[in-house]
């Protein structure tokens, strides 16, 4: 039985009538003496066919290509990125870092060494520590920063992934000499050249085209990797920098004016630091070891100067949690005195 290469060669040489030729391929619709005609239900199937691409990757690329946008950056990663210092570390503009320096010099003077000018430019280190102090003292501000970062990352990935995807489709169109991917033809001359240039004469038509395209560096990455590899830094900075300046400027004004964050607020922060800080998990003594309770301090409400806390316990294999607000003195009372009654009741 002749293979596809031999069949195409005989048709080209006029030794075989194409009208009687049938290929064992569901996407080859027809053939004449000059061309093979392909028909696909959609572009996703065409990518899977010619590039041996996984369906999920093909679907992502096609969705981006036709403008059906979807969230690319997973905002669940934002909190971890913030805690690791990546978010604050994304500041690049001198005016942003200088404003951050003014804030840090006011609320944590011992940390100003992390921000300094070198050769006329502001540089930053200790991003993780700076992020921590902002989150501990101003949790709502940290939330705003995280939201802004998520938006900037997603938009920068949208722009970069779109540019990359469009570029790859244009390359593919040029190689296959087509404008559309659902219905198009490949010339028998081009197919024979693919066989001869790769010396894979035993391949069927699908495999020879896939092999040929694999050498052209098209859609070289899985879609998820391509989203991150092609982020557009200019788009990120265009969104993140002015947004951060606005957030930090408002915070600085509130600190200086003392209306939102007054002296009592900062005194409460210092008290928390002295007993272990925000990152510590505190234990509340209880008469029942079965219902031992832990408490974490998430922040301080600047309007009431009450601590925002989360109570947690495990009882009979079930986890319970409860949020609330208490004064600093009330928290000390809970920590220093055995609880006769279940706080969760």
Buried (B, 14 or more C-beta within 10 A) or exposed (E): EEBBBEBBBBBBEEEBEBEEBEBEBEBBBBBEEEBBBBBBEEBBBBBBBBBEBEEEBBBBBBBBBEEEEEEBBEBEEBBEBBBEBBBBBBBBBEBBBEBBBBBBEBBBEEBEEBBEEEEEEBEBEBBBBBBBBBBBBBBBBBBBBBBBBBBBBBBBBBBBBBEBBEEBBEBBBEBBEBEEBEEBBBEBEBBBEBBEEBEBEEBBBBEBBBBBBBEEEBBEBBBEEBBBBBBBEEBBBBBBBBBBBEBBBEBBEBBEEEEBBBEEBBEBBEBBEEEEEBEEEBEBEBEEEEBBBBBBBEBBBBEEBBBBBBBBBEBEEEEEEEEEBBEBEBBEEBBEEEBEEBBEE
